[in-house]
Amino acid sequence: MSDAEENYTYMLRCRDGSFYVGWTNDLKKRLRAHNSGKGARYTRSRTPVELVYYEVFPTKQEAMSREYHLKRLGHKEKQQLADRQHHEIIMKS
């Protein structure tokens, strides 16, 4: 994989209200995979999932590092990130 590609750290809200955090270099394809039951084992029984947060990084290593840190947040902190990004999207519209 080239460092010129975009790499994403993302967070999904699952059907049961839990959050899943991962990284990818193709966000749309990965979201489709999760919702079709071909994503991570965790999300397979919790579909449909909704993309609620993401960040873009120039390298895979940066995206993976951010994923590591987000996975260690509690549910409340993850919800705050999702709410903040939703607010930013609305403000830009």
VEXDREN-573333 format. One line per 2 residues: number of its first residue (from 1); their letters; for each residue x, y, z of N, C-alpha, C. Coordinates in pm, whole numbers, plus 50000, padded with zeros to 5 digits. Last residue first. Example, Ala and Ser with C-alpha at 12.3 -4.5 7.8 and 13.67 -1.06 7.14 Angstrom:
! residues 2
2	sa	51285 49775 50708 51367 49894 50714 51290 50003 50787; 51319 49431 50780 51230 49550 50780 51320 49670 50780;
! end
This chain:
! residues 93
93	sk	47713 52234 50664 47607 52225 50560 47537 52357 50539; 47871 52268 50881 47933 52292 50749 47829 52295 50639;
91	mi	47706 52192 51090 47750 52332 51084 47810 52367 50948; 47686 51915 51044 47567 52000 51032 47607 52145 51015;
89	ie	47949 51839 51100 47893 51816 50966 47772 51906 50944; 47969 51902 51372 48055 51970 51275 48002 51955 51133;
87	hh	47780 51723 51482 47758 51867 51494 47843 51943 51391; 47910 51483 51427 47778 51507 51370 47748 51657 51371;
85	qr	48136 51511 51588 48152 51508 51443 48019 51535 51373; 48013 51511 51843 48092 51627 51799 48106 51627 51647;
83	da	47900 51255 51855 47814 51374 51862 47886 51497 51809; 48132 51096 51849 48031 51083 51745 47941 51206 51740;
81	lq	48256 51181 52088 48323 51198 51958 48222 51193 51844; 48059 51097 52273 48093 51239 52261 48165 51269 52129;
79	qk	48072 50821 52241 47949 50891 52206 47975 51040 52188; 48326 50776 52348 48301 50747 52206 48175 50819 52158;
77	ek	48275 50845 52613 48372 50923 52534 48355 50899 52384; 48090 50642 52682 48052 50784 52691 48146 50871 52606;
75	hg	48240 50405 52653 48123 50430 52568 48087 50578 52566; 48595 50483 52677 48469 50427 52724 48355 50465 52630;
73	lr	48881 50405 52474 48785 50500 52530 48662 50426 52579; 49031 50224 52339 49046 50228 52483 48954 50328 52552;
71	kl	48992 50270 52073 48938 50147 52129 48944 50146 52281; 49143 50500 52028 48997 50510 52035 48935 50386 52099;
69	hy	49406 50394 52022 49366 50487 52127 49214 50499 52141; 49395 50227 51795 49436 50174 51925 49388 50263 52039;
67	er	49335 50417 51596 49241 50309 51627 49269 50253 51766; 49576 50558 51593 49454 50626 51639 49347 50524 51676;
65	sm	49740 50358 51487 49770 50414 51618 49646 50483 51676; 49625 50324 51235 49624 50212 51331 49653 50261 51473;
63	ae	49680 50572 51121 49541 50528 51137 49531 50416 51240; 49960 50566 51121 49889 50669 51197 49744 50628 51223;
61	qk	50006 50347 50949 50054 50343 51087 49982 50447 51174; 49908 50432 50704 49842 50321 50773 49880 50320 50921;
59	tp	49906 50789 50656 49970 50658 50661 49887 50557 50738; 49746 51017 50656 49826 50989 50538 49890 50851 50538;
57	fv	49404 50988 50771 49547 50993 50797 49626 50961 50671; 49091 51100 50888 49174 51063 50773 49321 51085 50808;
55	ey	48830 50971 51093 48942 51062 51076 49024 51010 50960; 48482 50944 51183 48602 50899 51114 48705 51011 51110;
53	yv	48168 50829 51303 48289 50908 51325 48400 50853 51237; 47956 50670 51237 47927 50787 51320 48049 50877 51341;
51	le	47799 50449 51028 47922 50525 51045 47890 50652 51122; 47611 50186 51159 47607 50322 51104 47741 50388 51130;
49	vp	47494 49854 51087 47582 49947 51157 47578 50081 51085; 47211 49633 51132 47296 49722 51053 47382 49811 51143;
47	tr	47436 49401 51295 47398 49485 51181 47251 49522 51192; 47550 49232 51477 47500 49361 51526 47462 49455 51412;
45	sr	47685 49013 51402 47555 48990 51466 47490 49119 51513; 47915 49136 51290 47832 49043 51212 47694 49020 51271;
43	ty	48084 49287 51448 47968 49354 51387 47873 49258 51316; 48281 49103 51535 48201 49177 51632 48075 49235 51569;
41	ra	48410 49020 51302 48324 48925 51374 48231 48999 51470; 48403 49269 51043 48459 49211 51165 48359 49118 51234;
39	gk	48219 49188 50751 48317 49272 50821 48372 49197 50941; 48014 49068 50629 48148 49021 50592 48257 49105 50657;
37	gs	47761 49165 50657 47799 49052 50741 47936 48997 50711; 47705 49392 50527 47669 49268 50457 47706 49144 50537;
35	nh	47807 49589 50688 47661 49576 50680 47616 49452 50605; 48085 49554 50645 48027 49538 50779 47876 49513 50769;
33	ar	48099 49613 50369 48137 49481 50419 48076 49456 50558; 48026 49884 50365 47942 49784 50296 47971 49643 50348;
31	lr	48246 49983 50505 48112 49998 50562 48015 49898 50497; 48449 49926 50321 48451 49862 50453 48313 49871 50519;
29	kk	48382 50090 50106 48386 49945 50087 48379 49874 50222; 48411 50343 50227 48282 50301 50173 48276 50149 50157;
27	ld	48690 50344 50301 48583 50356 50401 48448 50307 50349; 48971 50212 50254 48853 50229 50167 48729 50227 50256;
25	nt	49157 50157 50436 49199 50254 50333 49087 50273 50230; 49081 50147 50791 49074 50097 50654 49133 50199 50559;
23	wg	49010 50049 51129 49080 50134 51033 49070 50067 50896; 48763 50073 51397 48855 50004 51308 48931 50103 51221;
21	vy	48532 50017 51656 48636 50104 51601 48729 50020 51514; 48194 50014 51744 48304 49935 51689 48402 50034 51628;
19	fs	47964 50045 52016 48050 50104 51914 48157 50005 51871; 47616 49959 52078 47759 49954 52106 47837 50018 51992;
17	gd	47356 49949 51994 47402 50071 52059 47550 50072 52095; 47282 49733 51842 47259 49723 51987 47308 49845 52065;
15	rc	47370 49806 51587 47226 49798 51614 47195 49795 51764; 47660 50020 51634 47593 49895 51600 47446 49900 51639;
13	rl	47833 50275 51496 47735 50245 51600 47660 50121 51552; 48182 50289 51424 48046 50252 51386 47960 50241 51510;
11	my	48455 50484 51338 48375 50428 51446 48234 50406 51395; 48785 50474 51191 48641 50499 51189 48574 50434 51309;
9	ty	49057 50599 51026 49015 50538 51151 48868 50574 51163; 49186 50559 50700 49080 50608 50787 49076 50528 50917;
7	ne	49405 50686 50461 49378 50581 50558 49283 50638 50661; 49476 50747 50122 49416 50792 50247 49386 50671 50334;
5	ea	49797 50698 49968 49655 50666 49985 49605 50722 50117; 50064 50741 49985 49985 50847 49924 49835 50821 49939;
3	ds	50188 50515 50072 50158 50615 50175 50075 50729 50120; 50055 50219 49921 50128 50344 49911 50089 50438 50023;
1	m	50084 49882 50000 50000 50000 50000 50088 50123 50000;
! end
